[in-house]
Amino acid sequence: MTDTIFAPATAAGRAAVAVVRLSGPMSGAAVRALAGATPKPRQAAVRTLRDAGGQGIDQALVLWFEGPASYTGEDCAEFHVHGGPAVVASLLEALAALGLRLAEPGEFTRRAFENGKLDLAQAEGVADLIEAETDAQRRQALDQLGGALGHAQARWRDRLIEALAMFEAAVDFPDEEVPADVAARARPALAELAGDLEQALVDVKRGERVREGFRIALVGAPNAGKSTILNALARREAAIVTATPGTTRDVIEAPMRLAGYKVLVADTAGLRDTHDEIEAEGVRRARRWAEEADLRVWIVDGAGEAPATVPALHPHDLCVINKADLGQGAETGHALVEARALNVEVHRVSAWKPADIAALEQVLEARVVEALAGAELPTATRLRHRELLGEALERVRRALDLDDDLELAAEDVRLASRALDRITGRIDPEEVLGRVFSSFCIGK
């Protein structure tokens, strides 16, 4: 028999209301033991809760959800009590005394998945919705919770089944009245599917960045003004600013929101050759963070006379010539030449002028929107999705290349289907499920 579990569904601490959820076969008995009787399904009732000794716990709203018409598909209940820590603690103690077990992280949603109420991608959407900090994250998580990825996976799977049927007809019934070109008829469906999977893989990085944050690296030589610009963008003292070169020796990340998206802006160690072991490690980390960033912003000391240190830039990165109020030094001209050669857009600012920082923020917002916005939300949003889509695409491409060996082509189509099935959890090893649901909070 499945254990009956319970957990607070609201955050710890003092609040007006706290919600405690139950799920499992003993839920009804627990409600009757504490509240006297179960209310009508999905109708709130005011009841006085009492422990096994008859001691009053609280006057609460009680809701009863009879399975399978519940979140988990099992009998469920909710107690809406006053949010004082003592009230919640007394209720949890009373439930434990009845033989119920405290839920593990994500156990309610895992039961919903195991009982067919959600697929695995929808369950991940639940976790993302709980963690959403920005409107873009909320919309993307809600779309996934609504089954967008599962619907796409079902369409892709149907094409694979269609192609597999054609391959198997050609292999298993070569002497029957089967059209000679039956195997060739599978190619258009597989070619179209390959295109869809390629687009999904392009979109998945966008989905990951919406979830995790668009990464912007501020790079450049020491004392170019990277820390000052970071503090101005973050509107707080995120990094130490001094006149001493090499003050920043590690990557300092400042989360912020730009155009409704989560963004991580990083101040990095000044790029230069150094014999200082600590500073050299900081430069190494700066180069690595910048290489993995979605956008690099090269900060140049516009008043400097030494040639500007040029970081490893990508086309369409940004060059920001700082200290524009101090006059133009030789470093400015050198930076302009390098920026043109690298197809990098140039902006001049003074980090101490709010209007200049506001203009730079608008430029960054435009880059974030350009990278993350789209006509439709990404269907795939996680590394796990990307890996399985990549595996399916590789199998489909191999099947398209195996014109002369239909049995191997059929096997590749079959393996592509299995990879897609693992996205929504139709088939999935136990350790994958454990990893997915362990990231949830207790009570969800």
BABA-781808 format. One record per residue (C-alpha): residue number from 0; residue in one letter; x, y, z. Coordinates in steps of 0.05 Angstrom, whole numbers, padded with zeros to 5 digits. Layout:
+------+------+--------+--------+--------+
| timi | dovo |      u |      v |      w |
+------+------+--------+--------+--------+
|  NUM |    a |      X |      Y |      Z |
...
+------+------+--------+--------+--------+
This chain:
+------+------+--------+--------+--------+
| timi | dovo |      u |      v |      w |
+------+------+--------+--------+--------+
|    0 |    m |  00000 |  00000 |  00000 |
|    1 |    t |  00025 |  00070 | -00016 |
|    2 |    d |  00044 |  00112 |  00044 |
|    3 |    t |  00001 |  00172 |  00060 |
|    4 |    i |  00045 |  00234 |  00060 |
|    5 |    f |  00037 |  00304 |  00088 |
|    6 |    a |  00076 |  00369 |  00084 |
|    7 |    p |  00068 |  00444 |  00090 |
|    8 |    a |  00052 |  00474 |  00021 |
|    9 |    t |  00069 |  00545 |  00043 |
|   10 |    a |  00135 |  00575 |  00065 |
|   11 |    a |  00160 |  00569 |  00136 |
|   12 |    g |  00152 |  00627 |  00184 |
|   13 |    r |  00096 |  00671 |  00210 |
|   14 |    a |  00040 |  00685 |  00160 |
|   15 |    a | -00035 |  00698 |  00157 |
|   16 |    v | -00049 |  00629 |  00130 |
|   17 |    a | -00010 |  00564 |  00124 |
|   18 |    v | -00031 |  00505 |  00081 |
|   19 |    v | -00015 |  00432 |  00098 |
|   20 |    r | -00028 |  00379 |  00044 |
|   21 |    l | -00042 |  00305 |  00050 |
|   22 |    s | -00041 |  00251 | -00004 |
|   23 |    g | -00052 |  00176 |  00000 |
|   24 |    p | -00102 |  00123 |  00023 |
|   25 |    m | -00105 |  00147 |  00095 |
|   26 |    s | -00121 |  00219 |  00078 |
|   27 |    g | -00195 |  00211 |  00091 |
|   28 |    a | -00184 |  00176 |  00157 |
|   29 |    a | -00136 |  00231 |  00178 |
|   30 |    v | -00187 |  00285 |  00162 |
|   31 |    r | -00241 |  00248 |  00201 |
|   32 |    a | -00193 |  00239 |  00260 |
|   33 |    l | -00175 |  00313 |  00263 |
|   34 |    a | -00237 |  00348 |  00237 |
|   35 |    g | -00294 |  00299 |  00252 |
|   36 |    a | -00316 |  00286 |  00181 |
|   37 |    t | -00293 |  00297 |  00109 |
|   38 |    p | -00326 |  00356 |  00074 |
|   39 |    k | -00359 |  00348 |  00006 |
|   40 |    p | -00306 |  00341 | -00048 |
|   41 |    r | -00276 |  00407 | -00070 |
|   42 |    q | -00318 |  00448 | -00022 |
|   43 |    a | -00284 |  00484 |  00036 |
|   44 |    a | -00313 |  00473 |  00105 |
|   45 |    v | -00295 |  00508 |  00171 |
|   46 |    r | -00276 |  00456 |  00223 |
|   47 |    t | -00242 |  00455 |  00290 |
|   48 |    l | -00181 |  00410 |  00288 |
|   49 |    r | -00165 |  00368 |  00349 |
|   50 |    d | -00107 |  00320 |  00362 |
|   51 |    a | -00114 |  00249 |  00387 |
|   52 |    g | -00121 |  00273 |  00459 |
|   53 |    g | -00179 |  00319 |  00441 |
|   54 |    q | -00136 |  00382 |  00449 |
|   55 |    g | -00155 |  00437 |  00401 |
|   56 |    i | -00104 |  00455 |  00347 |
|   57 |    d | -00138 |  00509 |  00307 |
|   58 |    q | -00202 |  00529 |  00271 |
|   59 |    a | -00187 |  00516 |  00199 |
|   60 |    l | -00213 |  00510 |  00128 |
|   61 |    v | -00213 |  00437 |  00106 |
|   62 |    l | -00216 |  00414 |  00034 |
|   63 |    w | -00225 |  00343 |  00009 |
|   64 |    f | -00205 |  00318 | -00060 |
|   65 |    e | -00227 |  00247 | -00074 |
|   66 |    g | -00181 |  00209 | -00121 |
|   67 |    p | -00171 |  00205 | -00179 |
|   68 |    a | -00199 |  00276 | -00186 |
|   69 |    s | -00140 |  00307 | -00149 |
|   70 |    y | -00071 |  00336 | -00162 |
|   71 |    t | -00036 |  00270 | -00147 |
|   72 |    g | -00092 |  00224 | -00171 |
|   73 |    e | -00098 |  00197 | -00100 |
|   74 |    d | -00144 |  00217 | -00043 |
|   75 |    c | -00119 |  00285 | -00020 |
|   76 |    a | -00136 |  00337 |  00032 |
|   77 |    e | -00114 |  00407 |  00052 |
|   78 |    f | -00117 |  00442 |  00119 |
|   79 |    h | -00116 |  00518 |  00114 |
|   80 |    v | -00096 |  00540 |  00185 |
|   81 |    h | -00072 |  00604 |  00216 |
|   82 |    g |  00001 |  00614 |  00198 |
|   83 |    g |  00033 |  00617 |  00267 |
|   84 |    p |  00092 |  00570 |  00274 |
|   85 |    a |  00062 |  00537 |  00336 |
|   86 |    v | -00004 |  00522 |  00299 |
|   87 |    v |  00032 |  00490 |  00240 |
|   88 |    a |  00079 |  00450 |  00286 |
|   89 |    s |  00020 |  00423 |  00326 |
|   90 |    l | -00017 |  00401 |  00263 |
|   91 |    l |  00045 |  00367 |  00235 |
|   92 |    e |  00055 |  00330 |  00301 |
|   93 |    a | -00017 |  00307 |  00301 |
|   94 |    l | -00012 |  00280 |  00229 |
|   95 |    a |  00053 |  00243 |  00246 |
|   96 |    a |  00019 |  00212 |  00307 |
|   97 |    l | -00034 |  00184 |  00260 |
|   98 |    g |  00019 |  00145 |  00223 |
|   99 |    l |  00027 |  00191 |  00163 |
|  100 |    r |  00096 |  00206 |  00135 |
|  101 |    l |  00128 |  00273 |  00120 |
|  102 |    a |  00134 |  00280 |  00044 |
|  103 |    e |  00201 |  00282 |  00010 |
|  104 |    p |  00218 |  00340 | -00038 |
|  105 |    g |  00175 |  00335 | -00100 |
|  106 |    e |  00137 |  00274 | -00076 |
|  107 |    f |  00068 |  00302 | -00089 |
|  108 |    t |  00086 |  00320 | -00161 |
|  109 |    r |  00121 |  00253 | -00170 |
|  110 |    r |  00057 |  00217 | -00150 |
|  111 |    a |  00019 |  00261 | -00200 |
|  112 |    f |  00069 |  00238 | -00254 |
|  113 |    e |  00065 |  00165 | -00234 |
|  114 |    n | -00011 |  00167 | -00234 |
|  115 |    g | -00014 |  00198 | -00304 |
|  116 |    k | -00037 |  00267 | -00283 |
|  117 |    l |  00026 |  00300 | -00312 |
|  118 |    d |  00082 |  00279 | -00358 |
|  119 |    l |  00154 |  00290 | -00338 |
|  120 |    a |  00162 |  00354 | -00378 |
|  121 |    q |  00099 |  00383 | -00345 |
|  122 |    a |  00127 |  00364 | -00277 |
|  123 |    e |  00189 |  00403 | -00293 |
|  124 |    g |  00144 |  00461 | -00312 |
|  125 |    v |  00115 |  00459 | -00242 |
|  126 |    a |  00184 |  00466 | -00213 |
|  127 |    d |  00201 |  00523 | -00260 |
|  128 |    l |  00136 |  00559 | -00243 |
|  129 |    i |  00153 |  00556 | -00169 |
|  130 |    e |  00223 |  00583 | -00183 |
|  131 |    a |  00201 |  00637 | -00233 |
|  132 |    e |  00229 |  00705 | -00217 |
|  133 |    t |  00211 |  00742 | -00280 |
|  134 |    d |  00150 |  00747 | -00325 |
|  135 |    a |  00186 |  00712 | -00381 |
|  136 |    q |  00204 |  00653 | -00335 |
|  137 |    r |  00131 |  00650 | -00312 |
|  138 |    r |  00103 |  00649 | -00383 |
|  139 |    q |  00153 |  00596 | -00405 |
|  140 |    a |  00139 |  00552 | -00345 |
|  141 |    l |  00064 |  00559 | -00352 |
|  142 |    d |  00069 |  00539 | -00426 |
|  143 |    q |  00109 |  00477 | -00407 |
|  144 |    l |  00060 |  00460 | -00351 |
|  145 |    g |  00005 |  00464 | -00403 |
|  146 |    g |  00038 |  00408 | -00441 |
|  147 |    a |  00072 |  00445 | -00499 |
|  148 |    l |  00132 |  00399 | -00500 |
|  149 |    g |  00090 |  00337 | -00491 |
|  150 |    h |  00046 |  00357 | -00550 |
|  151 |    a |  00106 |  00369 | -00594 |
|  152 |    q |  00136 |  00303 | -00572 |
|  153 |    a |  00072 |  00267 | -00590 |
|  154 |    r |  00073 |  00298 | -00661 |
|  155 |    w |  00146 |  00278 | -00671 |
|  156 |    r |  00132 |  00208 | -00645 |
|  157 |    d |  00074 |  00199 | -00693 |
|  158 |    r |  00120 |  00213 | -00752 |
|  159 |    l |  00170 |  00163 | -00727 |
|  160 |    i |  00116 |  00110 | -00719 |
|  161 |    e |  00093 |  00124 | -00790 |
|  162 |    a |  00164 |  00117 | -00817 |
|  163 |    l |  00177 |  00055 | -00776 |
|  164 |    a |  00114 |  00022 | -00804 |
|  165 |    m |  00138 |  00034 | -00875 |
|  166 |    f |  00208 |  00007 | -00861 |
|  167 |    e |  00180 | -00055 | -00827 |
|  168 |    a |  00130 | -00067 | -00883 |
|  169 |    a |  00188 | -00068 | -00933 |
|  170 |    v |  00230 | -00113 | -00888 |
|  171 |    d |  00178 | -00163 | -00864 |
|  172 |    f |  00134 | -00169 | -00925 |
|  173 |    p |  00180 | -00164 | -00986 |
|  174 |    d |  00140 | -00215 | -01026 |
|  175 |    e |  00071 | -00188 | -01009 |
|  176 |    e |  00031 | -00137 | -01047 |
|  177 |    v |  00069 | -00079 | -01017 |
|  178 |    p |  00089 | -00020 | -01061 |
|  179 |    a |  00162 | -00024 | -01082 |
|  180 |    d |  00176 |  00046 | -01059 |
|  181 |    v |  00144 |  00038 | -00990 |
|  182 |    a |  00210 |  00049 | -00953 |
|  183 |    a |  00225 |  00110 | -00995 |
|  184 |    r |  00159 |  00140 | -00973 |
|  185 |    a |  00187 |  00145 | -00902 |
|  186 |    r |  00241 |  00194 | -00923 |
|  187 |    p |  00197 |  00257 | -00928 |
|  188 |    a |  00169 |  00246 | -00859 |
|  189 |    l |  00238 |  00235 | -00830 |
|  190 |    a |  00268 |  00294 | -00866 |
|  191 |    e |  00212 |  00339 | -00840 |
|  192 |    l |  00222 |  00312 | -00770 |
|  193 |    a |  00297 |  00325 | -00774 |
|  194 |    g |  00282 |  00398 | -00790 |
|  195 |    d |  00235 |  00404 | -00731 |
|  196 |    l |  00285 |  00373 | -00684 |
|  197 |    e |  00340 |  00420 | -00709 |
|  198 |    q |  00295 |  00480 | -00695 |
|  199 |    a |  00278 |  00453 | -00626 |
|  200 |    l |  00352 |  00447 | -00611 |
|  201 |    v |  00363 |  00519 | -00632 |
|  202 |    d |  00305 |  00540 | -00587 |
|  203 |    v |  00327 |  00499 | -00527 |
|  204 |    k |  00386 |  00545 | -00512 |
|  205 |    r |  00338 |  00604 | -00512 |
|  206 |    g |  00294 |  00566 | -00463 |
|  207 |    e |  00353 |  00550 | -00418 |
|  208 |    r |  00374 |  00623 | -00417 |
|  209 |    v |  00304 |  00646 | -00399 |
|  210 |    r |  00305 |  00596 | -00341 |
|  211 |    e |  00376 |  00607 | -00317 |
|  212 |    g |  00391 |  00679 | -00338 |
|  213 |    f |  00423 |  00712 | -00398 |
|  214 |    r |  00498 |  00719 | -00383 |
|  215 |    i |  00534 |  00785 | -00397 |
|  216 |    a |  00609 |  00790 | -00384 |
|  217 |    l |  00643 |  00857 | -00372 |
|  218 |    v |  00715 |  00847 | -00397 |
|  219 |    g |  00775 |  00892 | -00408 |
|  220 |    a |  00840 |  00917 | -00379 |
|  221 |    p |  00849 |  00936 | -00305 |
|  222 |    n |  00820 |  01004 | -00285 |
|  223 |    a |  00777 |  01010 | -00348 |
|  224 |    g |  00715 |  01020 | -00304 |
|  225 |    k |  00683 |  00951 | -00306 |
|  226 |    s |  00667 |  00950 | -00231 |
|  227 |    t |  00638 |  01021 | -00234 |
|  228 |    i |  00594 |  01003 | -00292 |
|  229 |    l |  00571 |  00939 | -00258 |
|  230 |    n |  00552 |  00978 | -00195 |
|  231 |    a |  00515 |  01029 | -00237 |
|  232 |    l |  00475 |  00976 | -00274 |
|  233 |    a |  00460 |  00937 | -00211 |
|  234 |    r |  00443 |  01001 | -00172 |
|  235 |    r |  00483 |  00976 | -00113 |
|  236 |    e |  00555 |  00967 | -00090 |
|  237 |    a |  00564 |  00897 | -00119 |
|  238 |    a |  00639 |  00905 | -00132 |
|  239 |    i |  00695 |  00942 | -00097 |
|  240 |    v |  00720 |  01003 | -00136 |
|  241 |    t |  00790 |  01030 | -00124 |
|  242 |    a |  00844 |  01065 | -00164 |
|  243 |    t |  00890 |  01005 | -00153 |
|  244 |    p |  00896 |  00961 | -00216 |
|  245 |    g |  00877 |  00889 | -00205 |
|  246 |    t |  00827 |  00902 | -00148 |
|  247 |    t |  00777 |  00852 | -00178 |
|  248 |    r |  00808 |  00783 | -00175 |
|  249 |    d |  00747 |  00738 | -00183 |
|  250 |    v |  00683 |  00738 | -00223 |
|  251 |    i |  00629 |  00779 | -00188 |
|  252 |    e |  00559 |  00763 | -00213 |
|  253 |    a |  00502 |  00811 | -00204 |
|  254 |    p |  00432 |  00784 | -00221 |
|  255 |    m |  00384 |  00835 | -00249 |
|  256 |    r |  00323 |  00841 | -00295 |
|  257 |    l |  00326 |  00872 | -00363 |
|  258 |    a |  00263 |  00877 | -00407 |
|  259 |    g |  00228 |  00825 | -00363 |
|  260 |    y |  00284 |  00773 | -00369 |
|  261 |    k |  00333 |  00748 | -00316 |
|  262 |    v |  00404 |  00771 | -00331 |
|  263 |    l |  00470 |  00756 | -00298 |
|  264 |    v |  00521 |  00812 | -00308 |
|  265 |    a |  00592 |  00794 | -00287 |
|  266 |    d |  00650 |  00839 | -00269 |
|  267 |    t |  00714 |  00802 | -00285 |
|  268 |    a |  00788 |  00810 | -00268 |
|  269 |    g |  00826 |  00860 | -00311 |
|  270 |    l |  00860 |  00825 | -00370 |
|  271 |    r |  00936 |  00832 | -00367 |
|  272 |    d |  00998 |  00791 | -00360 |
|  273 |    t |  01016 |  00784 | -00286 |
|  274 |    h |  01064 |  00744 | -00242 |
|  275 |    d |  01015 |  00749 | -00183 |
|  276 |    e |  00988 |  00678 | -00175 |
|  277 |    i |  00920 |  00700 | -00148 |
|  278 |    e |  00910 |  00753 | -00201 |
|  279 |    a |  00931 |  00704 | -00256 |
|  280 |    e |  00878 |  00656 | -00232 |
|  281 |    g |  00827 |  00713 | -00234 |
|  282 |    v |  00846 |  00728 | -00306 |
|  283 |    r |  00839 |  00655 | -00325 |
|  284 |    r |  00769 |  00653 | -00294 |
|  285 |    a |  00751 |  00718 | -00329 |
|  286 |    r |  00769 |  00690 | -00397 |
|  287 |    r |  00731 |  00626 | -00385 |
|  288 |    w |  00668 |  00662 | -00360 |
|  289 |    a |  00670 |  00710 | -00419 |
|  290 |    e |  00677 |  00654 | -00469 |
|  291 |    e |  00615 |  00619 | -00441 |
|  292 |    a |  00575 |  00684 | -00436 |
|  293 |    d |  00519 |  00701 | -00484 |
|  294 |    l |  00545 |  00772 | -00493 |
|  295 |    r |  00614 |  00803 | -00480 |
|  296 |    v |  00619 |  00878 | -00466 |
|  297 |    w |  00690 |  00903 | -00477 |
|  298 |    i |  00702 |  00962 | -00429 |
|  299 |    v |  00757 |  01009 | -00453 |
|  300 |    d |  00790 |  01066 | -00415 |
|  301 |    g |  00776 |  01121 | -00466 |
|  302 |    a |  00825 |  01169 | -00433 |
|  303 |    g |  00882 |  01119 | -00430 |
|  304 |    e |  00945 |  01125 | -00471 |
|  305 |    a |  00966 |  01052 | -00473 |
|  306 |    p |  00939 |  01007 | -00529 |
|  307 |    a |  00874 |  00975 | -00507 |
|  308 |    t |  00878 |  00902 | -00486 |
|  309 |    v |  00832 |  00865 | -00535 |
|  310 |    p |  00794 |  00806 | -00504 |
|  311 |    a |  00768 |  00747 | -00545 |
|  312 |    l |  00706 |  00777 | -00575 |
|  313 |    h |  00651 |  00748 | -00620 |
|  314 |    p |  00616 |  00786 | -00676 |
|  315 |    h |  00559 |  00829 | -00650 |
|  316 |    d |  00590 |  00836 | -00580 |
|  317 |    l |  00594 |  00907 | -00553 |
|  318 |    c |  00651 |  00956 | -00541 |
|  319 |    v |  00639 |  01010 | -00489 |
|  320 |    i |  00689 |  01067 | -00487 |
|  321 |    n |  00686 |  01092 | -00416 |
|  322 |    k |  00710 |  01157 | -00384 |
|  323 |    a |  00685 |  01197 | -00444 |
|  324 |    d |  00683 |  01259 | -00400 |
|  325 |    l |  00758 |  01257 | -00389 |
|  326 |    g |  00779 |  01268 | -00461 |
|  327 |    q |  00803 |  01220 | -00514 |
|  328 |    g |  00868 |  01182 | -00506 |
|  329 |    a |  00906 |  01137 | -00554 |
|  330 |    e |  00869 |  01077 | -00525 |
|  331 |    t |  00804 |  01102 | -00557 |
|  332 |    g |  00831 |  01103 | -00627 |
|  333 |    h |  00861 |  01034 | -00619 |
|  334 |    a |  00795 |  01007 | -00593 |
|  335 |    l |  00755 |  01037 | -00651 |
|  336 |    v |  00800 |  01003 | -00702 |
|  337 |    e |  00795 |  00936 | -00667 |
|  338 |    a |  00719 |  00942 | -00658 |
|  339 |    r |  00709 |  00956 | -00733 |
|  340 |    a |  00752 |  00896 | -00751 |
|  341 |    l |  00712 |  00851 | -00705 |
|  342 |    n |  00643 |  00878 | -00725 |
|  343 |    v |  00632 |  00901 | -00654 |
|  344 |    e |  00584 |  00958 | -00640 |
|  345 |    v |  00615 |  01018 | -00602 |
|  346 |    h |  00583 |  01062 | -00549 |
|  347 |    r |  00615 |  01119 | -00510 |
|  348 |    v |  00596 |  01130 | -00437 |
|  349 |    s |  00617 |  01161 | -00372 |
|  350 |    a |  00601 |  01111 | -00318 |
|  351 |    w |  00586 |  01169 | -00269 |
|  352 |    k |  00531 |  01198 | -00313 |
|  353 |    p |  00462 |  01167 | -00300 |
|  354 |    a |  00439 |  01185 | -00371 |
|  355 |    d |  00497 |  01147 | -00402 |
|  356 |    i |  00484 |  01085 | -00359 |
|  357 |    a |  00409 |  01089 | -00376 |
|  358 |    a |  00428 |  01090 | -00451 |
|  359 |    l |  00475 |  01031 | -00441 |
|  360 |    e |  00420 |  00993 | -00404 |
|  361 |    q |  00373 |  01004 | -00463 |
|  362 |    v |  00426 |  00975 | -00511 |
|  363 |    l |  00434 |  00914 | -00466 |
|  364 |    e |  00358 |  00906 | -00461 |
|  365 |    a |  00353 |  00906 | -00537 |
|  366 |    r |  00407 |  00851 | -00541 |
|  367 |    v |  00371 |  00809 | -00489 |
|  368 |    v |  00304 |  00815 | -00525 |
|  369 |    e |  00336 |  00799 | -00592 |
|  370 |    a |  00367 |  00736 | -00563 |
|  371 |    l |  00310 |  00710 | -00520 |
|  372 |    a |  00245 |  00736 | -00550 |
|  373 |    g |  00210 |  00697 | -00605 |
|  374 |    a |  00144 |  00688 | -00640 |
|  375 |    e |  00132 |  00627 | -00597 |
|  376 |    l |  00159 |  00603 | -00530 |
|  377 |    p |  00212 |  00548 | -00533 |
|  378 |    t |  00182 |  00479 | -00523 |
|  379 |    a |  00246 |  00450 | -00493 |
|  380 |    t |  00280 |  00487 | -00436 |
|  381 |    r |  00331 |  00443 | -00402 |
|  382 |    l |  00397 |  00408 | -00414 |
|  383 |    r |  00362 |  00341 | -00406 |
|  384 |    h |  00315 |  00360 | -00463 |
|  385 |    r |  00373 |  00383 | -00506 |
|  386 |    e |  00411 |  00318 | -00497 |
|  387 |    l |  00351 |  00274 | -00515 |
|  388 |    l |  00332 |  00317 | -00575 |
|  389 |    g |  00403 |  00313 | -00599 |
|  390 |    e |  00403 |  00237 | -00592 |
|  391 |    a |  00337 |  00232 | -00630 |
|  392 |    l |  00362 |  00278 | -00685 |
|  393 |    e |  00426 |  00237 | -00693 |
|  394 |    r |  00385 |  00173 | -00700 |
|  395 |    v |  00338 |  00204 | -00751 |
|  396 |    r |  00397 |  00228 | -00793 |
|  397 |    r |  00428 |  00159 | -00791 |
|  398 |    a |  00363 |  00128 | -00814 |
|  399 |    l |  00360 |  00177 | -00873 |
|  400 |    d |  00431 |  00156 | -00893 |
|  401 |    l |  00417 |  00081 | -00891 |
|  402 |    d |  00381 |  00073 | -00957 |
|  403 |    d |  00408 |  00003 | -00970 |
|  404 |    d |  00399 | -00027 | -00900 |
|  405 |    l |  00326 | -00020 | -00880 |
|  406 |    e |  00333 | -00062 | -00817 |
|  407 |    l |  00386 | -00016 | -00788 |
|  408 |    a |  00346 |  00045 | -00810 |
|  409 |    a |  00285 |  00017 | -00774 |
|  410 |    e |  00326 |  00005 | -00711 |
|  411 |    d |  00351 |  00078 | -00712 |
|  412 |    v |  00279 |  00102 | -00719 |
|  413 |    r |  00260 |  00058 | -00660 |
|  414 |    l |  00317 |  00087 | -00618 |
|  415 |    a |  00298 |  00158 | -00637 |
|  416 |    s |  00228 |  00144 | -00612 |
|  417 |    r |  00255 |  00118 | -00546 |
|  418 |    a |  00297 |  00182 | -00537 |
|  419 |    l |  00235 |  00225 | -00548 |
|  420 |    d |  00195 |  00181 | -00500 |
|  421 |    r |  00245 |  00195 | -00445 |
|  422 |    i |  00232 |  00270 | -00451 |
|  423 |    t |  00161 |  00262 | -00425 |
|  424 |    g |  00177 |  00202 | -00381 |
|  425 |    r |  00141 |  00148 | -00421 |
|  426 |    i |  00204 |  00108 | -00406 |
|  427 |    d |  00257 |  00133 | -00358 |
|  428 |    p |  00307 |  00101 | -00311 |
|  429 |    e |  00293 |  00110 | -00237 |
|  430 |    e |  00355 |  00153 | -00225 |
|  431 |    v |  00331 |  00205 | -00275 |
|  432 |    l |  00264 |  00211 | -00240 |
|  433 |    g |  00300 |  00218 | -00174 |
|  434 |    r |  00343 |  00274 | -00201 |
|  435 |    v |  00284 |  00312 | -00230 |
|  436 |    f |  00240 |  00310 | -00169 |
|  437 |    s |  00295 |  00321 | -00117 |
|  438 |    s |  00300 |  00393 | -00141 |
|  439 |    f |  00229 |  00408 | -00118 |
|  440 |    c |  00211 |  00440 | -00052 |
|  441 |    i |  00177 |  00398 |  00002 |
|  442 |    g |  00101 |  00402 | -00004 |
|  443 |    k |  00101 |  00403 | -00080 |
+------+------+--------+--------+--------+
